[in-house]
Amino acid sequence: MNLSGMTHHERKASLCLASIFAMRMLGLFMVLPVLAIYGTELIGATPALIGLAIGAYGFTQACLQIPFGMWSDRLGRKPVIIIGLLLFIAGSVLAAMANDIYQVILGRCLQGAGAIASTIMAMAADLTREEQRTKAMAMIGISIGLAFCLAMVLGPLVTDIYGLSGLFYLTAALSVVALALVWILPTPVEQKRHREANTVLGQIGQVLRNGSLLRLDIGVFALHFVLMGAFVVVPVILEEQAGLSRHQHWWVYLITLVFSFIAMVPFIIVGEAKRKMKEIKLGAIVLLAVAVILLYFNQQSVTGLVVSLFAFFMAFNWLEASLPSLVSKIAPAGSRGTAMGVFSTSQFLGAAIGASSSGWVYQTWGMLGLTLLAVSILVLWWVASVTMQQPPYLNSIMLDLTQVDQVSPVDLSNTLAAVRGVEDVVVIPEEQAAYLKVDKKALDTQALQAYGFGV
């Protein structure tokens, strides 16, 4: 990633925030490939309760994601991030000390209660200039992807040596390091209510009534529902059906993730360059469903499972990377923060409900029942997506009005709307900001500069 143009303080802030996000997500993700097999050693464990333990963090994340972001507007970003990390550490230690499955579930809920994702995004907006903010957000997004890939490999390795308790203690230690990074973060000179990074309660209804955004919310719910459902059974299948000992699972995830990531990159490029995002999205949903079916039929073959997981992760990685981008493109001007807040809440609900319901279905009806559940969810998602319009290829930008001569919001809105390449305008006088959706290929930047705006 080209970081030229960012100041030293912007690079430092972005790197620290991305590292804090990554360490926290690494701790959450490392449990996924191991809890289904090591969790059976806990008192009271059943497939249904293990599924609940896997997804428990999603319930508290979904409930507290938006409130934590709003509290950070009042209490400050750093205090809320520190509180969130302390809750995560407490949950990790509680789970590490557990002898029974119920204490692990409680620990996972407490881990999720530290819902600081929206606060980190808001702080990134506070500490970077508008023209560099996309780079900061991209660094955070990349850190999440890397954390997921690393967790799939580290989780089995660490648990094989130190057990589940050692894994949870490691997640606590990572959050202690994240706490240290918070202390060296620059404190924002001015904390702004940035609508492209914060949730605005008054806009939630508008976002939910937007059919295109609602389809994406349904999509990320379905995607994480199926992901968590897969991790309820995949580790068990690898060990019990394919005969692969648990200390070898790491290389399966390493191979499938690395090659699936390489394979999906051309589709991201084609989707953006050829403006075929809808078609590739529909194809990725189909591929995900095919991969789920292949997992069912290849349970006793290590090679077959590797091929199935490759297809699964290829589809998952493309969808996971592309859905937030689609939200950004579709969200009305000044509503991206709210749209992303609803989107993230849907994601965590999908993880929570997917893991808990999949565990119960697997316990009751076995692998066939779980396969039918996952495929049914994906079919419903495909049907909801097939009527989706091709997304507009627009970017969101914010204009600072503090240096602009005073003019009525209506006149300013009309002036900006008349600029070539500007598709949508929202002027917020109390924030001294204007939010635009623009086609960057057609945008008349000279006209904006002539009005006193730097672009």
C-alpha positions, 0 to 999 in steps of 0.5 A: 500500500502506498502511504505517501502523502500521510504525515508521520503522525497519520502513519503512526496512528493508522499503524497503531489502530490497525495493530490494536484491531488485529490483536483483538480479532486474532484472539477472537478468531484463534478459537474457531478452528480448535474449540469444536474438538478441544471443547469436548474435554470440558465438563458439560460439553455438547455440540450445541453448547460448543456451537454457542461458545463459538458464536457467543461473542457475536451476541454481545458484539451485536448489542454493544457495537453501536452503543460503544461508538456513541459512548466514545463521542461522550467519554472520548475514544481512548477511554472507551477503547481501554474499557473494551480491551479490559473487558476482552482481557477479563473474558479471555482470563475467565475462559482460560480458567474454565473447567466447564463449557458454561464458563467458556460461554460466559468468557466468550460473551465477555470478550465480545462485550468489548465492542470497540470496532466502531470506536477504532474507526471513529478514532482513525477518522479523528487522526487523519485528514479526509484525503488520507482517511481511505488509506487508514481504513484500508490498513485496518481492513487488511489487518482484519484479513491477516488476523483471520488467516494467521489465527487459522494457523496459530490456533491449532498450533498453540492449542496443541502445545498449551491447550485451550487455557493456554490459547485463551491466556495468549489472547489476553496477553495480545490484548495487554500489548494492544493496551500498551499501543493505546497509550502511545496513540496520539490523542485527537486534538479535536474529536469530530462527529464524522458521519462517514465513520460514526453511527447516527441513530436518526439515520438507522431507519433510512438505512434499513429502508434502503433495499440495496443496503438491506440485501447486503446486511442479509448477505453478511448475516448469511456469510458469517452464519455459514462460516461459523456453522462450518467451524462447528464441524470442520475440525471434527470432520478432519479428525474423526472422519478423515483421520487427520490428527489435530496437531496437523490441522494447521497446514490444512488451513494454511494451504487452503487460505493462502491459495484461496486468497491468491485465487480470489484477487483476480476476481476482485480486480475484474469486478472493479475494473469491468464493473461486474460486482453483482455477477461475481457476487452471485457466482461467489454465493454459488461457489460457497454453496457448492463448497458446503456440499463438497464438504459433506461428500468428502468427509473421509478424504483429506484431499477432498476436504482440502479442495472443498475448503479451498473453494469455501475460503476462495468464495468467503474471502472475496465476499468478505472483502467486497461486501463492505466495499459495496456498502460504501458505494451504495450508502447515501452521502453522509450515511456511510457510518450508519450503514456500516454500523448496521452492517457490522451488527448484522455480521455479528448476529450472523456469527452468533446465531449461525454458530449456536443454531448450527451446533444444535442442528448438528447435535440433532440431525448430524452433518446432513442436517447442517449441510441442508441448513447452510445451503438453504441460507445461501439459496435465500441469500442468492435469491435476495441478491439476484434482483439487486441492481449493479452497484454505483461506482461512487466514492464518498468524500467529506468537505470541510466548510470551516474555511468557506465563506458563509452561505445558506446550506440550500445554496451550498448544496445546489452549488455542489450538486451542479459540479460534474461528477457529484451524484449526491450531497448532504450539507450538515451546518452544525458539523461544518461539513458537506458529504458527497458521493462522487464519480471520481472518473468524472469529478470536476476537481477544479470546480470544487477547488474554485469554490475553496474546497481542497480535493 
